[in-house]
Amino acid sequence: MAYTLLLRLAGPMQSWGSDSHFEIRKTDQYPTKSGVIGMLAAALGRSRDADISDLKKLDFGVRVDQPGETITDFHTARKDSKTSYITRRSYLSDAVFVVGISSDDRSLIEKIEYALNHPAYPLFLGRRSCPPVQPLTLGVKDDGLKAALLKEPWHGSSDIYKNSVGQEQLKLVLEGRGAGVIRRVNDSPSSFDFHDRQYESRLISEIMVPKVNTENTDHDVMSFLEDLE
Protein backbone atom coordinates (compact mmCIF):
# COMPACT_ATOMS: atom_id res chain seq x y z
CA MET A 1 0.00 0.00 0.00
CA ALA A 2 1.27 3.45 -0.89
CA TYR A 3 1.11 6.54 1.31
CA THR A 4 1.34 10.07 -0.01
CA LEU A 5 2.36 13.28 1.72
CA LEU A 6 0.89 16.35 0.06
CA LEU A 7 2.63 19.73 0.21
CA ARG A 8 1.25 23.17 -0.62
CA LEU A 9 4.06 25.20 -2.17
CA ALA A 10 3.04 28.85 -2.19
CA GLY A 11 4.75 32.16 -1.54
CA PRO A 12 5.31 35.63 -2.98
CA MET A 13 8.01 34.18 -5.25
CA GLN A 14 9.33 30.75 -6.24
CA SER A 15 12.10 29.66 -8.59
CA TRP A 16 12.65 26.12 -9.83
CA GLY A 17 15.53 25.95 -12.29
CA SER A 18 16.46 22.75 -14.12
CA ASP A 19 18.33 24.52 -16.94
CA SER A 20 20.25 27.49 -15.54
CA HIS A 21 23.79 28.52 -16.40
CA PHE A 22 26.12 31.23 -15.13
CA GLU A 23 24.52 34.70 -15.36
CA ILE A 24 21.11 33.49 -16.63
CA ARG A 25 19.02 31.78 -13.93
CA LYS A 26 15.76 30.50 -15.40
CA THR A 27 12.77 28.98 -13.65
CA ASP A 28 10.61 26.06 -14.71
CA GLN A 29 6.85 26.56 -14.61
CA TYR A 30 6.39 24.15 -11.70
CA PRO A 31 8.57 22.67 -8.91
CA THR A 32 11.44 20.39 -9.89
CA LYS A 33 12.15 17.08 -8.20
CA SER A 34 15.68 18.22 -7.33
CA GLY A 35 14.38 21.40 -5.70
CA VAL A 36 11.80 19.58 -3.58
CA ILE A 37 14.23 16.82 -2.56
CA GLY A 38 16.69 19.55 -1.56
CA MET A 39 13.99 21.04 0.66
CA LEU A 40 13.25 17.65 2.22
CA ALA A 41 16.96 17.05 2.89
CA ALA A 42 17.26 20.48 4.55
CA ALA A 43 14.24 19.78 6.75
CA LEU A 44 15.76 16.43 7.78
CA GLY A 45 19.05 18.12 8.66
CA ARG A 46 21.15 16.32 6.07
CA SER A 47 24.44 17.78 4.94
CA ARG A 48 25.26 18.53 1.30
CA ASP A 49 27.28 15.32 0.96
CA ALA A 50 24.72 13.09 2.71
CA ASP A 51 23.13 10.09 1.03
CA ILE A 52 19.78 11.04 -0.57
CA SER A 53 19.02 7.74 -2.32
CA ASP A 54 15.93 7.14 -0.15
CA LEU A 55 14.51 10.54 -1.10
CA LYS A 56 15.31 10.07 -4.78
CA LYS A 57 13.23 6.85 -4.82
CA LEU A 58 10.07 8.67 -3.70
CA ASP A 59 7.31 8.88 -6.30
CA PHE A 60 6.89 12.56 -7.18
CA GLY A 61 4.09 14.55 -8.76
CA VAL A 62 2.90 18.14 -9.06
CA ARG A 63 -0.50 19.73 -9.57
CA VAL A 64 -0.51 23.31 -10.80
CA ASP A 65 -3.31 25.00 -8.87
CA GLN A 66 -2.22 28.54 -9.74
CA PRO A 67 0.44 29.03 -12.44
CA GLY A 68 1.40 32.56 -11.38
CA GLU A 69 3.41 34.93 -13.53
CA THR A 70 7.06 34.79 -14.58
CA ILE A 71 9.08 37.85 -13.60
CA THR A 72 12.78 38.61 -14.17
CA ASP A 73 15.11 40.41 -11.78
CA PHE A 74 18.35 42.00 -12.95
CA HIS A 75 21.44 42.15 -10.72
CA THR A 76 24.77 43.87 -11.26
CA ALA A 77 27.67 41.89 -9.84
CA ARG A 78 31.38 42.71 -9.70
CA LYS A 79 34.21 40.39 -10.64
CA ASP A 80 36.80 42.89 -9.43
CA SER A 81 37.22 46.64 -8.91
CA LYS A 82 37.07 47.32 -12.66
CA THR A 83 34.80 44.63 -14.08
CA SER A 84 31.08 44.06 -13.53
CA TYR A 85 28.40 41.98 -15.23
CA ILE A 86 24.61 41.66 -15.22
CA THR A 87 22.78 38.54 -14.08
CA ARG A 88 19.17 37.72 -14.92
CA ARG A 89 17.13 35.68 -12.44
CA SER A 90 13.60 34.54 -13.18
CA TYR A 91 10.89 33.80 -10.60
CA LEU A 92 7.27 32.67 -10.45
CA SER A 93 5.11 35.25 -8.70
CA ASP A 94 1.80 34.37 -6.99
CA ALA A 95 1.98 30.67 -7.90
CA VAL A 96 0.45 27.79 -5.92
CA PHE A 97 1.35 24.11 -6.36
CA VAL A 98 0.24 20.89 -4.69
CA VAL A 99 3.17 18.46 -4.62
CA GLY A 100 2.90 14.80 -3.71
CA ILE A 101 5.65 12.49 -2.51
CA SER A 102 4.72 8.84 -2.14
CA SER A 103 6.15 5.59 -0.81
CA ASP A 104 5.01 2.27 0.63
CA ASP A 105 7.18 3.10 3.68
CA ARG A 106 4.75 5.02 5.90
CA SER A 107 7.38 5.62 8.58
CA LEU A 108 9.58 7.48 6.07
CA ILE A 109 6.66 9.60 4.85
CA GLU A 110 5.68 10.49 8.43
CA LYS A 111 9.29 11.28 9.30
CA ILE A 112 9.46 13.71 6.36
CA GLU A 113 6.16 15.31 7.37
CA TYR A 114 7.43 15.88 10.92
CA ALA A 115 10.72 17.30 9.62
CA LEU A 116 8.94 19.76 7.33
CA ASN A 117 6.90 21.00 10.29
CA HIS A 118 10.04 21.14 12.50
CA PRO A 119 12.86 21.79 9.98
CA ALA A 120 16.52 21.51 10.94
CA TYR A 121 17.47 24.18 8.39
CA PRO A 122 15.46 27.03 6.83
CA LEU A 123 13.23 25.98 3.95
CA PHE A 124 12.80 27.85 0.69
CA LEU A 125 11.06 27.44 -2.65
CA GLY A 126 13.98 26.93 -4.98
CA ARG A 127 16.09 29.90 -3.83
CA ARG A 128 16.98 31.30 -0.43
CA SER A 129 15.09 34.51 -1.17
CA CYS A 130 11.83 32.53 -1.59
CA PRO A 131 10.41 31.35 1.77
CA PRO A 132 7.19 29.30 1.75
CA VAL A 133 3.96 30.48 3.35
CA GLN A 134 1.91 28.26 5.64
CA PRO A 135 0.42 25.71 5.56
CA LEU A 136 3.27 23.81 3.94
CA THR A 137 2.08 20.26 4.67
CA LEU A 138 -1.43 19.00 3.89
CA GLY A 139 -1.18 15.65 5.66
CA VAL A 140 -0.40 12.01 4.86
CA LYS A 141 -3.03 10.35 2.66
CA ASP A 142 -3.77 6.62 2.51
CA ASP A 143 -3.68 6.79 -1.28
CA GLY A 144 -1.21 6.41 -4.08
CA LEU A 145 0.25 9.50 -5.71
CA LYS A 146 -2.28 9.93 -8.53
CA ALA A 147 -5.35 9.42 -6.34
CA ALA A 148 -4.05 11.76 -3.63
CA LEU A 149 -3.34 14.54 -6.12
CA LEU A 150 -6.72 14.09 -7.82
CA LYS A 151 -8.76 14.04 -4.59
CA GLU A 152 -7.17 17.10 -2.96
CA PRO A 153 -9.37 20.24 -3.19
CA TRP A 154 -8.10 23.23 -5.14
CA HIS A 155 -5.67 25.50 -3.22
CA GLY A 156 -5.54 28.51 -5.53
CA SER A 157 -5.96 31.87 -3.85
CA SER A 158 -6.10 34.77 -6.27
CA ASP A 159 -9.55 35.94 -7.37
CA ILE A 160 -8.44 36.16 -11.00
CA TYR A 161 -8.03 32.37 -11.11
CA LYS A 162 -11.24 31.36 -9.37
CA ASN A 163 -13.68 31.70 -12.25
CA SER A 164 -11.45 32.38 -15.25
CA VAL A 165 -11.97 30.50 -18.50
CA GLY A 166 -9.74 27.44 -18.76
CA GLN A 167 -9.34 27.03 -15.01
CA GLU A 168 -11.95 24.26 -14.78
CA GLN A 169 -8.97 21.95 -15.29
CA LEU A 170 -5.52 21.88 -13.72
CA LYS A 171 -2.18 20.63 -15.03
CA LEU A 172 -0.92 17.44 -13.41
CA VAL A 173 2.74 16.44 -13.83
CA LEU A 174 3.65 12.79 -13.17
CA GLU A 175 6.82 10.75 -13.56
CA GLY A 176 7.15 8.32 -16.42
CA ARG A 177 5.66 7.91 -19.86
CA GLY A 178 1.90 8.40 -19.85
CA ALA A 179 -0.91 10.33 -21.46
CA GLY A 180 -0.57 13.97 -22.47
CA VAL A 181 2.62 15.87 -23.20
CA ILE A 182 5.80 13.87 -22.52
CA ARG A 183 9.05 15.65 -21.71
CA ARG A 184 12.53 14.75 -20.46
CA VAL A 185 13.99 16.88 -17.66
CA ASN A 186 17.38 16.77 -15.96
CA ASP A 187 16.26 17.21 -12.35
CA SER A 188 16.66 13.86 -10.59
CA PRO A 189 19.48 14.43 -8.05
CA SER A 190 22.05 11.84 -7.04
CA SER A 191 24.26 14.19 -5.00
CA PHE A 192 24.08 17.79 -3.75
CA ASP A 193 27.79 17.83 -2.84
CA PHE A 194 29.30 21.21 -3.81
CA HIS A 195 32.30 19.40 -5.31
CA ASP A 196 30.39 16.62 -7.07
CA ARG A 197 26.82 17.59 -7.92
CA GLN A 198 25.11 14.88 -9.95
CA TYR A 199 21.75 14.90 -11.70
CA GLU A 200 20.03 12.37 -13.93
CA SER A 201 17.26 12.85 -16.46
CA ARG A 202 13.73 11.50 -16.08
CA LEU A 203 10.59 11.36 -18.19
CA ILE A 204 7.52 13.31 -17.10
CA SER A 205 3.97 13.45 -18.45
CA GLU A 206 1.77 16.56 -18.34
CA ILE A 207 -2.00 16.01 -18.40
CA MET A 208 -5.06 18.11 -17.62
CA VAL A 209 -7.32 16.98 -14.75
CA PRO A 210 -10.61 18.37 -13.37
CA LYS A 211 -10.46 20.91 -10.59
CA VAL A 212 -11.72 19.33 -7.35
CA ASN A 213 -14.19 21.21 -5.19
CA THR A 214 -16.82 20.39 -2.59
CA GLU A 215 -19.20 19.23 -5.33
CA ASN A 216 -16.93 16.44 -6.53
CA THR A 217 -17.45 12.93 -5.17
CA ASP A 218 -14.95 10.14 -4.65
CA HIS A 219 -16.72 8.34 -7.49
CA ASP A 220 -16.03 11.29 -9.84
CA VAL A 221 -12.36 11.31 -8.91
CA MET A 222 -11.88 7.57 -9.11
CA SER A 223 -13.62 7.42 -12.50
CA PHE A 224 -11.10 9.87 -13.86
CA LEU A 225 -8.27 7.96 -12.18
CA GLU A 226 -9.35 4.77 -14.01
CA ASP A 227 -9.06 6.66 -17.29
CA LEU A 228 -5.43 7.51 -16.44
CA GLU A 229 -4.42 3.92 -15.77
N, C-alpha and C positions, 0 to 999 in steps of 0.2 A: 504494500500500500504506500502511495506517495503522499507526502505532506508538503504544503506550499506556504511560505511566508510571503505576504504581500507588503510592499513598501509604497508609500506615496512620496514621490520625489517632486517637490515644489519649492519655489523660492523666487526672489526678485530676478535672479540670473542663474543660468546653468551653462556649462560648457563641456561637451563630450567629444573630444577629438580622437579620431582613429587614423587621421591622415594629415598630421601637422608637421611642418618642417621649419626650423630656424626662425626667421622673423615673421612667418605667416602661421598663425595658430587658428585653425578652422574649428568648427563644431559640427558634429553630426546632428540630425534632426530629432534624435531620441538617445537615451542613455546607452553607452557601450558596456559590454560585459567586463572589459578591463577596468573601466571607471568604477563600476559597482563593486567588483571584487576588491578593488583597492580600498573602497569605503568599508567593506566588511572586514578586511584585514586590519585596517586602522581601528575599528571598533573593538576587535578582538585583542588588540595590543601587539600585533605581530610586527616584527622588524622588517625592513626592506628586503633582507636576504633570507627571510623565513620561508619554509615550505608552504605553498598555497595549492598543492595538488587536490586537497579535499574541496576547496572552494571552486576550483576550476571545473570539477566534475558536476557541480550543481546544474540542474536544468534551469534555463534562464529565458525569460520572456518579458516583453514590454507592451503595455497598452497606452496609446497616445490619447489621453483625455482632453488635453488642451495643447495644441502645437506651439503656441506662443509666436514670437517674432524674432527673427535673427537681427542682431545689431552688431556693429563693429567698432571697437575702441582702438584708437591710435596712440602709441607710446613712443617717445623719443628716448633712446638709450645711448650711453656713451661707451665706446671701446677704450678711449683714452682721452687725454686733455684736448686733443685736436680733432678727434674723429667721433661722429655720432651716426646713428641709423634709426630708422623708423620701424617699429613692429606693429603688426595688425593682429588683433585678437578678437575673435567672434564669440558671441554668446547668444543663448536663447533667453528672451525676456518674457516673463508671465506665462511660462509653460508648466504643465502638470502631467506627470506620468504615473501610471501604476506599474510597478515592476514586481515580477514573481520570481522567487528562487525556490527550487523544489528538490526533494530527495526522499528516499525511503527510510532515511535515518532521522527519526523525529528528534532525537536528542541533539543532533547537530543543528537542526533547524531552530530548535528552542534556544540553544546556546547562542546562536547568531542573533535571534530576536532580543535576548537579554542584553547582549553586548551593544546592540544598536541603541537600546534604551539607556545603557550605562557605559558609554564608549570610553575606551582607554585613551584615545587620541581624538582631537577635534575632527568632525566629519564635514565634508563639503561635497558639492555637486559638480565634480569634475575639476574644479580649480579652487585654490584656497580662498579666493575672494568671493566664493559662492556658497554660503552656508544654507542648509535646508531649513524650512519652516516646519513646525509641528502640525499634525502628527506625522511622524516619519514611518512608523510601523502600523500596519492594519490588522495584525494578528496572524496566527498560524491556522490554515484551513485544512480540513481533512479531505482534500481533493488534489488531483493532479494539477499540473501547471495550467493546461488549457482551460479546464473547468473552473479553476479558481479565478483566472483572469476574466472569463466570460461572466461569471456570477456576480462579481464585485460591482456595486453601484458606481455610477459616474462620479468623478471627483473634480470635475472642472469647476472653476470659480467665477471667471469673468462673465458679466452679463452678455457681452457680444457673442459668446459661444453657446449660450443656453438654447436659443431658438433659431440660430442661423441656419440657412440652407446648407445641406451637406453634412451637418453635424448629427444626423440621426444615426450615423455609423461612425465607428472609431477604428483607427489603424491598430492592428495587432501584429507584433513582430515575434516570431518563434524561430528556434534553432532548427536547422535541417532543411531538407528539400520538401516542400509541400505546395499547397495551392497558392495562387497569387503571384506577386513579384518575387523572384529569387535573386539574391545578391550574395556576393562573397565579401566579407569584411575581415580585416586583420586586427582583431581586438580580443583574442583569447590568450590571456597572459600565462606564461610559464614561470616568469621570474620578474620581480620588481627591483632587483638589485641594481643600484646606480651604475655598477661596473659591468653588469651583464644582463641588461634587460632583454627579455625574450618574449615574443608574441607569435602566435600561430593564427592562421586564417580559419574561418568557419563559414558555413552556409547559413543564411537566414531567409525566411519567407515572410513577406508582408501581405496581410490580407485585411479586408474590411469586415468588421463584426458589428452587430446591433448594439446601440447604447442601452445599458441596463438601467432601469429606474424602478420605482415601487410598483409599476403596473406589470412588469415582467414576472413570469412564474418560472419555477425550476424546470417545468416541462418545456417552456419556450427555449430556455438556455440549453438544456440537454438535447433538444431537437437540432439546434444549430451545431452543437458539439459533434453529434453523429455525422453531420454533413462534412465536418472537417476531417474525420477519421478516414 
